[in-house]
Amino acid sequence: MYAVVVSGGKQYRVSEGSTLVVDRVAAEVGSALTLDQVLLVGGDSIVVGTPMVSGAAVTATVVSHDKGAKTEGMRYLHRQRRRKQKNGRASLTVLKIDAISV
C-alpha cells in the first residue's frame, strides 16, 4: 500500500516502513506525527481525492532533525570588481512512515 502526501507544499510518495526526508517540521525527535493531507491512496484499488482523500491519514515517527548539503552561490559585478557570495543549508526532518489508514 502506498500514498501520496503533501508536506511543506511538496508531494511525496510514501509506503509503510519507508523513510522520508522533508523540510523541518516542528516536532520533537521520537514523537508521532500525522500527515492528513493525502492526495492518493494506492494498493489493490486506487482512491484519488478531490483534492484530498477524506478520512485518510499517514502516521509517521520523527527520526531526526538534520541539515542538508551546503549550497553556494556567487555573483560577480564585473565593472565594479566586486564579488558577493551566498551560502545556505536547508533544515530537514527525517520521518519513518508507520501506517497508512484510509
C-alpha positions as CSV (number, residue, x, y, z in Angstrom):
1,M,0.0,0.0,0.0
2,Y,1.3,3.5,-0.8
3,A,0.1,7.0,-0.6
4,V,0.9,10.5,-1.9
5,V,1.0,13.1,0.8
6,V,1.7,16.8,1.0
7,S,4.2,18.2,3.4
8,G,5.7,21.7,3.2
9,G,4.0,22.4,-0.1
10,K,5.7,19.4,-1.8
11,Q,4.2,16.0,-2.7
12,Y,5.8,12.7,-1.7
13,R,5.0,9.1,-2.5
14,V,5.3,7.0,0.7
15,S,4.8,3.4,1.7
16,E,4.7,1.7,5.1
17,G,8.2,1.2,6.6
18,S,10.0,3.7,4.3
19,T,11.8,6.8,5.4
20,L,11.1,10.3,4.1
21,V,13.2,13.5,4.2
22,V,11.0,16.6,4.3
23,D,11.5,20.3,5.3
24,R,11.8,21.0,9.0
25,V,8.7,20.0,11.0
26,A,8.1,21.5,14.4
27,A,8.0,18.2,16.4
28,E,10.4,16.5,18.8
29,V,12.5,13.5,17.9
30,G,10.7,10.3,18.7
31,S,7.2,11.9,18.6
32,A,4.4,10.7,16.4
33,L,3.2,12.9,13.5
34,T,0.0,12.6,11.5
35,L,0.1,13.7,7.8
36,D,-3.6,14.3,7.0
37,Q,-3.2,15.9,3.5
38,V,-3.4,12.7,1.5
39,L,-3.9,13.1,-2.3
40,L,-4.0,9.5,-3.3
41,V,-4.0,6.0,-1.7
42,G,-3.0,3.0,-3.8
43,G,-2.8,-0.7,-3.4
44,D,-5.3,-3.2,-4.7
45,S,-7.6,-0.4,-5.6
46,I,-6.6,3.3,-6.1
47,V,-8.5,6.0,-4.3
48,V,-8.0,9.5,-5.7
49,G,-9.0,12.6,-3.7
50,T,-10.7,15.7,-5.0
51,P,-8.3,17.3,-3.9
52,M,-7.8,15.3,-0.6
53,V,-8.9,11.8,0.3
54,S,-11.4,12.2,3.1
55,G,-10.6,10.2,6.2
56,A,-7.2,9.1,5.0
57,A,-4.1,9.8,7.2
58,V,-0.5,8.7,7.3
59,T,1.2,8.3,10.7
60,A,4.9,8.8,11.0
61,T,7.6,9.0,13.6
62,V,10.3,11.7,13.7
63,V,13.7,10.0,13.5
64,S,16.0,13.0,13.4
65,H,16.5,16.7,12.5
66,D,19.4,17.2,10.1
67,K,20.8,19.8,7.8
68,G,21.0,19.4,4.0
69,A,24.0,19.8,1.7
70,K,25.6,23.2,1.6
71,T,24.6,25.4,-1.3
72,E,26.8,28.1,-2.7
73,G,26.0,31.0,-5.0
74,M,28.3,33.7,-6.2
75,R,27.6,36.9,-8.1
76,Y,30.3,38.9,-9.7
77,L,29.8,42.6,-10.6
78,H,32.2,42.9,-13.4
79,R,32.9,46.6,-13.8
80,Q,33.0,47.2,-10.1
81,R,35.3,44.3,-9.4
82,R,33.1,43.1,-6.6
83,R,32.2,39.5,-5.6
84,K,29.2,38.6,-3.5
85,Q,28.8,35.1,-2.0
86,K,25.6,33.5,-0.6
87,N,25.7,30.2,1.3
88,G,23.0,28.2,3.0
89,R,21.9,24.8,4.3
90,A,18.3,23.5,4.4
91,S,16.9,22.4,7.7
92,L,15.4,18.9,7.2
93,T,13.5,16.3,9.2
94,V,13.7,12.5,8.7
95,L,10.4,10.7,9.1
96,K,9.7,6.9,9.3
97,I,6.3,6.0,7.9
98,D,4.5,3.7,10.3
99,A,1.0,3.3,8.9
100,I,-1.4,4.4,6.1
101,S,-5.1,4.4,7.1
102,V,-8.0,5.1,4.7
